[in-house]
């Protein structure tokens, strides 16, 4: 781009004088202004040799703006184009005149080269690839082993029922024995005193304790366990009656001879023998009830165990990996 401006009205210095012309600072090409590559000043003289005009010529080129996304080849081409234009400007028409002044030529600024170092993604495989997923564990709830049903809890309650039965039966037998040895007028008073004495309720209490202990030992046993267990229960009740009788007569107030004589009468007393015999018989009767319930519990336990074993056999088995096998 050239700009020639004649200036004839301004006073002109003689041609033989040298005038300093301020140099035009080239820009760096980063702004939108053109880049100055040549600046020429020429003086025009008339026939008498006087300077009548001054011609000023400025050569500029458009700045080169590098695109950020250019690669190395594009930046190199832009640099060569700028260099060619700069060379053409430098080798322009010869200048004439003594006032000609050489100006510095702006060097073309090479565009920055931006190299993308991002790693390209690996190409996808041509064929289908099976996705590898870890084996998902399957949790199977293990069957719980059945708990065997016990006959001790309910059996103890049945033993208490047996103690009540024993007390009723023993009271009836005691009424017969007392009625035989007393007159009808005395029967009511004697029998009432006997029911309220330790000689009656102490054997009943010990019978309940002995039968509960037998149930806890026998649990789900068959009837024969209660048949045999009736003998120890009867022995406990036998001595319990003797102790209750001693409490009834306040044996601690008797002399040793009197206490020994009284105990000797109790060994073969009808009420003592009746308490022991009834205790054994009621144990056998209540034992039949306890044995029947124990048999039902054994059947239920066997069915639950069989169902548990069948569940274990039908559950899926987990195949261990080869490295875990011994």
Residue pairs with C-beta under 8 A, 6 or more apart in sequence:
1 34
1 59
1 60
1 61
2 57
2 58
2 59
3 56
3 57
3 58
4 55
4 56
4 57
5 55
5 56
6 53
6 55
7 53
7 54
8 52
8 53
10 54
12 43
12 50
12 51
12 52
12 53
12 54
13 19
13 51
14 50
14 51
15 43
15 45
15 49
15 51
15 97
15 98
15 99
16 98
18 99
19 99
21 39
21 41
21 101
23 39
23 103
23 104
24 36
24 39
24 58
24 103
26 35
26 36
26 37
26 104
26 105
26 106
26 107
27 33
27 35
27 36
27 63
27 106
28 109
29 35
29 63
29 64
29 65
29 108
29 109
30 63
30 109
31 63
32 63
33 63
34 60
34 61
34 62
34 63
35 60
35 61
35 62
35 63
35 106
35 108
36 58
36 59
36 60
36 103
36 106
37 59
37 60
37 61
37 85
37 86
37 89
37 90
37 105
37 106
38 57
38 58
38 59
38 89
38 90
38 92
38 103
38 105
39 56
39 57
39 58
39 59
39 101
39 103
40 55
40 56
40 57
40 58
40 59
40 95
40 100
40 101
40 103
41 54
41 55
41 56
41 57
41 99
41 100
41 101
42 54
42 55
42 56
42 57
42 95
42 96
42 97
42 99
42 100
43 51
43 53
43 54
43 55
43 97
43 98
43 99
44 51
44 52
44 53
44 54
44 55
44 97
45 51
45 52
46 52
54 99
59 89
59 92
61 82
61 85
61 86
61 89
64 78
64 81
64 82
64 108
64 109
64 111
65 111
66 75
66 78
66 111
66 112
67 74
67 111
68 114
69 114
70 78
70 111
70 113
70 114
71 113
71 115
72 113
72 115
75 110
75 111
75 112
75 113
78 111
79 108
79 110
79 111
82 108
82 109
83 108
85 108
86 105
86 106
86 107
86 108
89 105
90 105
140 315
140 316
142 315
143 308
143 311
143 312
143 315
145 308
146 301
146 304
146 305
146 307
146 308
148 297
148 301
149 297
149 300
149 301
150 219
150 220
150 297
151 215
151 219
151 220
151 290
151 293
151 294
151 297
152 215
152 216
152 219
154 293
155 215
155 216
155 218
155 219
155 290
155 293
155 294
156 212
156 215
156 216
158 215
158 286
158 289
158 290
158 293
159 208
159 211
159 212
159 214
159 215
159 286
159 290
160 208
160 212
161 286
162 208
162 211
162 282
162 283
162 285
162 286
163 204
163 205
163 207
163 208
163 211
165 282
165 285
165 286
166 204
166 207
166 208
166 278
166 279
166 282
167 201
167 204
169 278
169 282
170 200
170 203
170 204
170 274
170 275
170 278
171 195
171 200
173 274
173 278
174 191
174 194
174 195
174 200
174 271
174 274
175 191
177 270
177 271
177 274
178 187
178 190
178 191
178 194
179 187
179 191
182 190
194 200
197 244
197 248
198 243
198 244
198 245
198 247
198 248
199 241
199 244
199 245
199 247
199 248
199 271
200 244
201 244
202 240
202 241
202 243
202 244
202 247
203 237
203 240
203 241
203 244
203 275
203 279
205 240
206 236
206 237
206 240
207 233
207 236
207 237
207 240
207 279
207 282
209 236
210 232
210 233
210 236
210 237
210 279
211 233
211 283
211 286
214 226
214 229
214 232
214 233
214 283
215 290
217 229
218 225
218 226
218 229
218 287
218 290
218 294
219 294
220 294
220 295
220 297
220 298
221 291
221 294
222 291
222 294
222 295
223 287
223 288
223 291
225 287
225 291
226 283
226 284
226 286
226 287
226 288
226 290
226 291
227 284
227 287
229 283
229 287
230 279
230 280
230 281
230 283
230 284
230 287
231 280
233 279
233 280
233 283
234 276
234 277
234 279
234 280
234 283
235 276
236 279
237 275
237 276
237 279
238 272
238 273
238 275
238 276
238 279
240 275
241 266
241 271
241 272
241 275
241 276
242 263
242 266
242 267
242 272
245 262
245 266
245 269
245 272
246 259
246 262
246 263
249 262
251 259
251 262
254 262
266 272
